[in-house]
Amino acid sequence: MLKYIFTGFSPNTTFHDVSLAFGLLLRPWQWRTGPAVKRIETWFCEYFSVPHAIAFDSGRTALEYSLRALNVGKGDEVLVQAFTCVVVINAIRFVGATPVYVDIQSDYTMNPHDAEKKITEKTRCMIIQHTFGQSADLELLLNIAKNKSLSIIEDCAHALGGMYHNKLLGTFGDVAMFSFGSDKVISGVRGGLAITQNNDVGAALRSYQNILPKTNRWKIVQHLLHPIWFYCGRATYHLGIGKFALFLSKFFALANRILYPPEKEGDRVPWYPSQLSNALASLAFEQLPYLDDWNKERMNHARYYAENLLDKKNIIAFGSENTWLRFPVEIFERDQVMKRSKSFGIILGDWYTTVVAPADSNLKKALYESGTCPRAEMVCQRIINLPTDPYLRKEDLDRVIASLCI
Ligand SMILES: Cc1ncc(COP(=O)(O)O)c(C=O)c1O
């Protein structure tokens, strides 16, 4: 029986993460306090050569507090690309500002010309998202922001370790935020961090971090159970056991959720924002030494997909040198292809099938007006993301390609 290939489902979780999580579950005194948060912050300061790195419970919290640290608030407008995640929009709304949606260009990043058109006297900040790891058109965007005196936050949730003109993504704006979510480049199941060169912004972020509560203990347990459920669930999915185990973990709330239902409605959940726990920081920290090698593998996989898919009639894909967290392709009969691939044992990715994802997010509450970002709306109808995780073998990539091309 063929083993399943997953695009999501914590793709870079290994047995090492499982044993680490299991060990941490047995040492509750290390859940909330310990050296791991400081270690991660120091690692980021060194990797990016910046003086300030401040960790939070998630990327969404890092983004919200980055906006606050830049004094973005009530009455301000923030430029953000359509084709994003609802938690990005929530962060803008939680500080009292209004998201103004900018359309994307063919590489799924913010269209600088549309950005320029959407600037008003209320615009204060631009969030530049490096979607799937594809670097945004920084030269043009930075120019526009500079001319209009806008603050810049780089959203590097998908792009840790990526480059633009030989310089690390995350070092171009006033602040950059990263995510250690379960499907991200480096995973602590949940976690996030902001970096900045600016001493005032760094000090503000640190003081916000200091006054946040520690993470709820049950939430830490749920997140520590995640690698165990997902590693075992993935390995036995083809036997039906894994699917049942994952269903049970969800039904009995024995594993975390990436996104909670109130967040899709634009609301907060009671447990967050919080500080990053020592336990989840430990999981993420253990993966950091592999970052550059994993990104190289992801690039190799993406290159292989591009080489084998570029000339296919029904598929739009482009090759490039980015650290693709997922490799996006556009395909005209998307729903049939996803179904068919599933019957081949391949679960393709569905980031972003709506302009504000996931698909059941409340677009009204997210203040998206239909028709304002036509390209993003069109791409959402046909986007699929292919897995690029570092543990895929050539035969796995061939299986993915074959399932698309029948
Ligand atoms: C583009 C983007 N930015 C920010 C975030 C927030 O990251 P986190 O899940 O760590 O809160 C996400 C989450 O998936 C995302 O996709």
The ligand as an ORCA input file, in Angstrom:
! r2SCAN-3c Opt
* xyz 0 1
  C       1.304     35.041      5.532
  C       1.136     34.763      6.985
  N       1.506     35.701      7.868
  C       1.394     35.521      9.188
  C       0.914     34.338      9.705
  C       0.799     34.167     11.186
  O       1.641     33.174     11.688
  P       1.207     32.288     12.941
  O       0.414     31.137     12.447
  O       2.492     31.888     13.577
  O       0.398     33.153     13.834
  C       0.508     33.335      8.826
  C      -0.033     32.089      9.361
  O      -0.153     31.082      8.798
  C       0.633     33.543      7.432
  O       0.288     32.601      6.541
*
